[in-house]
């Protein structure tokens, strides 16, 4: 019976254990995948939106994140005043502008 114990002890001591660098391959690979699949595209979208918001000008036809569409009649550092109908003006945060529409989209105004 003693020969079984020595085999078991030898196997436990010399078994394959993952070393320090081998154990880090999977977590580092997952972090790299997370960066390229989620973080980088989101940063790119934010940069494009910031560029679009900085380029807003009086007379642009825009759509807000809430779905309101109108023509910019006044623009400030943080606020934009839209004319959504004849004589109806609404103020929005400048960052809430979602898209700039092509000229002539809003013919009713």
Phi and psi restraints in degrees (value plus and minus 20) as a CYANA .aco file:
   2 UNK   PHI     -89.5   -49.5
   2 UNK   PSI     -43.4    -3.4
   3 UNK   PHI     -91.1   -51.1
   3 UNK   PSI     -44.0    -4.0
   4 UNK   PHI     -89.9   -49.9
   4 UNK   PSI     -58.2   -18.2
   5 UNK   PHI     -86.6   -46.6
   5 UNK   PSI     -62.8   -22.8
   6 UNK   PHI     -86.2   -46.2
   6 UNK   PSI     -55.9   -15.9
   7 UNK   PHI     -85.2   -45.2
   7 UNK   PSI     -61.2   -21.2
   8 UNK   PHI     -86.6   -46.6
   8 UNK   PSI     -59.4   -19.4
   9 UNK   PHI     -86.8   -46.8
   9 UNK   PSI     -60.9   -20.9
  10 UNK   PHI     -87.3   -47.3
  10 UNK   PSI     -57.2   -17.2
  11 UNK   PHI     -89.6   -49.6
  11 UNK   PSI     -59.5   -19.5
  12 UNK   PHI     -87.3   -47.3
  12 UNK   PSI     -57.8   -17.8
  13 UNK   PHI     -93.9   -53.9
  13 UNK   PSI     -55.7   -15.7
  14 UNK   PHI    -125.5   -85.5
  14 UNK   PSI      -5.0    35.0
  15 UNK   PHI     -87.4   -47.4
  15 UNK   PSI     143.1   183.1
  16 UNK   PHI     -98.6   -58.6
  16 UNK   PSI      95.2   135.2
  17 UNK   PHI    -135.2   -95.2
  17 UNK   PSI     122.7   162.7
  18 UNK   PHI     -94.1   -54.1
  18 UNK   PSI     112.0   152.0
  19 UNK   PHI     -99.6   -59.6
  19 UNK   PSI    -195.7  -155.7
  20 UNK   PHI     -83.4   -43.4
  20 UNK   PSI     -69.6   -29.6
  21 UNK   PHI     -93.9   -53.9
  21 UNK   PSI     -56.6   -16.6
  22 UNK   PHI     -87.0   -47.0
  22 UNK   PSI     -51.0   -11.0
  23 UNK   PHI     -94.5   -54.5
  23 UNK   PSI     -37.3     2.7
  24 UNK   PHI    -113.5   -73.5
  24 UNK   PSI     -30.5     9.5
  25 UNK   PHI     -82.0   -42.0
  25 UNK   PSI     -67.9   -27.9
  26 UNK   PHI     -85.4   -45.4
  26 UNK   PSI     -70.9   -30.9
  27 UNK   PHI     -81.9   -41.9
  27 UNK   PSI     -60.0   -20.0
  28 UNK   PHI     -86.0   -46.0
  28 UNK   PSI     -60.3   -20.3
  29 UNK   PHI     -82.4   -42.4
  29 UNK   PSI     -60.3   -20.3
  30 UNK   PHI     -86.5   -46.5
  30 UNK   PSI     -59.3   -19.3
  31 UNK   PHI     -85.1   -45.1
  31 UNK   PSI     -61.5   -21.5
  32 UNK   PHI     -83.1   -43.1
  32 UNK   PSI     -63.4   -23.4
  33 UNK   PHI     -83.1   -43.1
  33 UNK   PSI     -62.1   -22.1
  34 UNK   PHI     -80.0   -40.0
  34 UNK   PSI     -62.0   -22.0
  35 UNK   PHI     -82.1   -42.1
  35 UNK   PSI     -69.0   -29.0
  36 UNK   PHI     -95.6   -55.6
  36 UNK   PSI     -45.9    -5.9
  37 UNK   PHI    -114.4   -74.4
  37 UNK   PSI     -44.5    -4.5
  38 UNK   PHI    -144.8  -104.8
  38 UNK   PSI     -69.7   -29.7
  39 UNK   PHI     -94.6   -54.6
  39 UNK   PSI     -68.2   -28.2
  40 UNK   PHI     -82.7   -42.7
  40 UNK   PSI     -65.6   -25.6
  41 UNK   PHI     -83.1   -43.1
  41 UNK   PSI     -56.5   -16.5
  42 UNK   PHI     -85.9   -45.9
  42 UNK   PSI     -60.4   -20.4
  43 UNK   PHI     -84.5   -44.5
  43 UNK   PSI     -57.1   -17.1
  44 UNK   PHI     -85.5   -45.5
  44 UNK   PSI     -63.2   -23.2
  45 UNK   PHI     -82.7   -42.7
  45 UNK   PSI     -61.1   -21.1
  46 UNK   PHI     -83.3   -43.3
  46 UNK   PSI     -60.6   -20.6
  47 UNK   PHI     -85.1   -45.1
  47 UNK   PSI     -62.5   -22.5
  48 UNK   PHI     -84.8   -44.8
  48 UNK   PSI     -60.4   -20.4
  49 UNK   PHI     -85.7   -45.7
  49 UNK   PSI     -60.7   -20.7
  50 UNK   PHI     -83.7   -43.7
  50 UNK   PSI     -61.2   -21.2
  51 UNK   PHI     -84.0   -44.0
  51 UNK   PSI     -60.5   -20.5
  52 UNK   PHI     -86.0   -46.0
  52 UNK   PSI     -62.3   -22.3
  53 UNK   PHI     -86.6   -46.6
  53 UNK   PSI     -58.2   -18.2
  54 UNK   PHI     -88.0   -48.0
  54 UNK   PSI     -45.7    -5.7
  55 UNK   PHI    -110.8   -70.8
  55 UNK   PSI     -17.2    22.8
  56 UNK   PHI     -82.3   -42.3
  56 UNK   PSI     123.2   163.2
  57 UNK   PHI    -160.0  -120.0
  57 UNK   PSI     142.3   182.3
  58 UNK   PHI     -82.8   -42.8
  58 UNK   PSI     113.6   153.6
  59 UNK   PHI      78.6   118.6
  59 UNK   PSI     -32.4     7.6
  60 UNK   PHI     -88.5   -48.5
  60 UNK   PSI     124.0   164.0
  61 UNK   PHI    -118.8   -78.8
  61 UNK   PSI     104.4   144.4
  62 UNK   PHI    -152.4  -112.4
  62 UNK   PSI     144.1   184.1
  63 UNK   PHI    -143.3  -103.3
  63 UNK   PSI     114.8   154.8
  64 UNK   PHI    -108.5   -68.5
  64 UNK   PSI     152.7   192.7
  65 UNK   PHI     -85.5   -45.5
  65 UNK   PSI     -45.9    -5.9
  66 UNK   PHI    -101.8   -61.8
  66 UNK   PSI     -26.6    13.4
  67 UNK   PHI      81.5   121.5
  67 UNK   PSI     -25.1    14.9
  68 UNK   PHI     -90.9   -50.9
  68 UNK   PSI     117.5   157.5
  69 UNK   PHI    -140.7  -100.7
  69 UNK   PSI     119.3   159.3
  70 UNK   PHI    -190.1  -150.1
  70 UNK   PSI    -199.6  -159.6
  71 UNK   PHI    -125.8   -85.8
  71 UNK   PSI     116.2   156.2
  72 UNK   PHI     -93.7   -53.7
  72 UNK   PSI     103.8   143.8
  73 UNK   PHI    -130.9   -90.9
  73 UNK   PSI     -40.1    -0.1
  74 UNK   PHI    -169.7  -129.7
  74 UNK   PSI     119.1   159.1
  75 UNK   PHI    -155.5  -115.5
  75 UNK   PSI     115.2   155.2
  76 UNK   PHI    -145.3  -105.3
  76 UNK   PSI    -187.0  -147.0
  77 UNK   PHI     -87.4   -47.4
  77 UNK   PSI     -62.4   -22.4
  78 UNK   PHI    -137.9   -97.9
  78 UNK   PSI     -38.9     1.1
  79 UNK   PHI    -138.6   -98.6
  79 UNK   PSI     131.1   171.1
  80 UNK   PHI    -148.7  -108.7
  80 UNK   PSI     112.8   152.8
  81 UNK   PHI    -123.0   -83.0
  81 UNK   PSI     102.0   142.0
  82 UNK   PHI    -126.7   -86.7
  82 UNK   PSI     123.5   163.5
  83 UNK   PHI    -121.5   -81.5
  83 UNK   PSI      89.5   129.5
  84 UNK   PHI    -115.6   -75.6
  84 UNK   PSI     -37.7     2.3
  85 UNK   PHI    -175.0  -135.0
  85 UNK   PSI     152.6   192.6
  86 UNK   PHI     -80.6   -40.6
  86 UNK   PSI      93.6   133.6
  87 UNK   PHI      61.6   101.6
  87 UNK   PSI     -17.3    22.7
  88 UNK   PHI    -128.5   -88.5
  88 UNK   PSI      95.1   135.1
  89 UNK   PHI    -138.5   -98.5
  89 UNK   PSI     117.7   157.7
  90 UNK   PHI    -151.9  -111.9
  90 UNK   PSI     119.0   159.0
  91 UNK   PHI    -119.7   -79.7
  91 UNK   PSI     118.4   158.4
  92 UNK   PHI    -152.4  -112.4
  92 UNK   PSI     138.3   178.3
  93 UNK   PHI     -87.8   -47.8
  93 UNK   PSI     122.8   162.8
  94 UNK   PHI     -82.1   -42.1
  94 UNK   PSI     -55.6   -15.6
  95 UNK   PHI     -91.9   -51.9
  95 UNK   PSI     -33.7     6.3
  96 UNK   PHI    -103.7   -63.7
  96 UNK   PSI     -20.5    19.5
  97 UNK   PHI     -93.5   -53.5
  97 UNK   PSI     102.7   142.7
  98 UNK   PHI    -109.5   -69.5
  98 UNK   PSI     -67.0   -27.0
  99 UNK   PHI    -164.1  -124.1
  99 UNK   PSI     135.0   175.0
 100 UNK   PHI    -120.9   -80.9
 100 UNK   PSI     104.0   144.0
 101 UNK   PHI    -105.3   -65.3
 101 UNK   PSI     135.8   175.8
 102 UNK   PHI     -83.6   -43.6
 102 UNK   PSI     129.1   169.1
 103 UNK   PHI     -79.0   -39.0
 103 UNK   PSI     119.0   159.0
 104 UNK   PHI      67.4   107.4
 104 UNK   PSI     -16.0    24.0
 105 UNK   PHI     -87.8   -47.8
 105 UNK   PSI     -60.4   -20.4
 106 UNK   PHI    -120.2   -80.2
 106 UNK   PSI      66.2   106.2
 107 UNK   PHI    -104.1   -64.1
 107 UNK   PSI     -36.1     3.9
 108 UNK   PHI     -92.4   -52.4
 108 UNK   PSI     -43.2    -3.2
